[in-house]
């Protein structure tokens, strides 16, 4: 039997329902099952070029995404990567934290054995013109795409976000609260586009992400990351440097048991003088503190992709503050578990 594409449902607007189809901005997220969503997508079997299967692991508004759902998602993806009857994974997700989940999966899965494609919607499923069905169909087409050698075309975690746009987890950002084309990869641009059942890549090929040059790592991370209900994952928060910032915030978080801190800086990595002293004291007390620019485009000049060896450094990170928070959380786990 031909291997299947596994579709994992987590909820989100794509599964939402509005009380009035003509007012799609007023809706409840995560109302329809993944099975119901698939039943409403015409031609999805053709896009898959093979069998489909579906599993519901959560049913939440993605603004409420949490470590528990991420743990189950990793467990499900890892099982799929090791299952010979599965050839690719598609994940339906809300738009609010799509970029964070994509980056989490990018970090923990490492070099992919099979495509992992996330997708979403800006309108609920019963809007007069919902975007979810086309996005889901495009995501399945992207997951099914093969290169000239008959191998999976996509080599990193990606997201199909609207208009057929295909974005790398590294650069993906939600930039607009309600437009259908709400996502961007900033100066990098989309990785490619889905056109019917054809995937067109901007550079003609899908480059392997530089930070996933090693082996598949999903199983190792699954062993290292405990079930959050029994053993909470490291607590990392984001503090923003802004005009009028007042002292005491960093100290207050430390007093509550904070494990790591990301400072969303102004401009090219600059920080308000009120925060500078607090950051220095926190580092002296052993709290990891990383910096990430709050600017939506561009990176701090000396920014790098972080790792576990950087926990004690005054590091400028080449990620958004939200993805930086994920990387710091994982680095703290790695320091203990030696993934």
Buried (B, 14 or more C-beta within 10 A) or exposed (E): EEBBBBBBBBBBBBBBBBEEBEEBEEBEBBBBBBEEBBEBBEEBBEBBBBBBEBEBBBBBBBEBBEBBBBBBBBBBBBBBBEEEEBBBBBBBBBBBBBBBBBBBBBBBBBBBBBBBBBBBBBBBBBBEEBBBBBBBBBBBBBBBBBBEEEEBBBBBBBBBBBBBBBBBBBBBBBEEEEEBEBBBBBEBEBBBBBEEBEBEBBEEEBEEBEBBEEEBBBBBBBEBBBEBEEEEBBBBBBBBBEEEBEEEBBEEBBEEEBBBBBBBBBEBBEBBEBBEEBBEBBBEEEBBBBBBBBBEEEBBEEBBBBEBEBBEEEBBBBBBBBBBBBBBBBBBBBBEBEB
